[in-house]
Amino acid sequence: MKTAKNGRDGRSRIIDGALRRFSQDGVSATTLASLREESGVSVGSFYHHFASKEHVFGVLYAETLCMYQDAFVAELTRHDEARGGIEAIVAFHMAWCGEHPERARLLISERPPRREEPGGPEVSDARRTFFRQVSEWWRAHSTLLRPVHPTMCYVLWLGPAQEMCRLWFAGAHQPTDDEIGALGEAAWNSLRLP
């Protein structure tokens, strides 16, 4: 039910408030009371939509991961050339993190929900679909790209960009376009066949 106050339903207000609180304080330091206060909902309204703080986190994490992965795959599949795709994803990652800093902080700093936790099945399903889609693109370029395990692929492809985001979010360094380009080139050099 939407409130006259802001025209948004309680569930959306809780998710938006949780995103702010989790991004600023981390999930473990965020209390249920602070979530309710941030979202402006009553105890009854909170429990109407969510069973716990962990439930809110699981839903928010799954939603954010799907949002990121859908945009990632859309960008990747726009590129027919291996180098173009590898470098474009690094630029995409940096741009997405800059456009969605609270959501990026959640993905970077919080442990994903496990399969048996709230949001866990959705995260597992989303990851399976995502890795299948990225693997299909990768196979199409297998004469140019190294065969690497998905975990190693992620580390080589986006590890340095992820670290740059950590510095950026901590206020230690604002990445330049030249630095983002260099991160893309480094990813290409680490993933291409010699």
Buried (B, 14 or more C-beta within 10 A) or exposed (E): EEEEEEEBBBBBBBBBBBBBBBBEEEBEEBEBEBBBEBBBBEEEBBBEBBEEBBBBBBBBBBBBBBBBBBBBBEBBBEBEEBBBBBBBBBBBBBEBBBEBBBBBBBBBEBEBBEEEBBBBBBBBEBBEBBBEBBEEBBEBBEEBBBEBEEEEBBBBBBBBBBEBBBEBBEEEEEBEEEBBEBBBBBBBEBBBEE
